[in-house]
Amino acid sequence: MSAPSTEVGPGFLAFVAFFFLAAALWLIMRGMFRRMRRITLAHRAEEQRAERERSAGTGSPEEPSGADAEGDGSGVGDRTEEGQRRGDEV
């Protein structure tokens, strides 16, 4: 007579668990790709809007910002004719 089989396989519950894990991963990846597509499209739209604003400019040179007008502390262009720093003027 032969001995009963002692081999144990993963069974039906392991298949069901693996299926649900695979389905969950698929849904997560699908949502991530959808979100990445929205971010990319929003970024492209922002770039196009900025390009349109640059091309439809008034034609006048831009005013320097506050940091550029007062000097950035690098020492280049921070001196007046008398040799004083712009920040030292009273």
ABEGO torsion letter per residue (X at the ends): XBBBBABBBAEAAAAAAAAAAAAAAAAAAAAAAAAAAAAAAAAAAAAAAAAAAAAABAGBBBBBBAAAAAEAGAGBGABBAAGBBAAABX
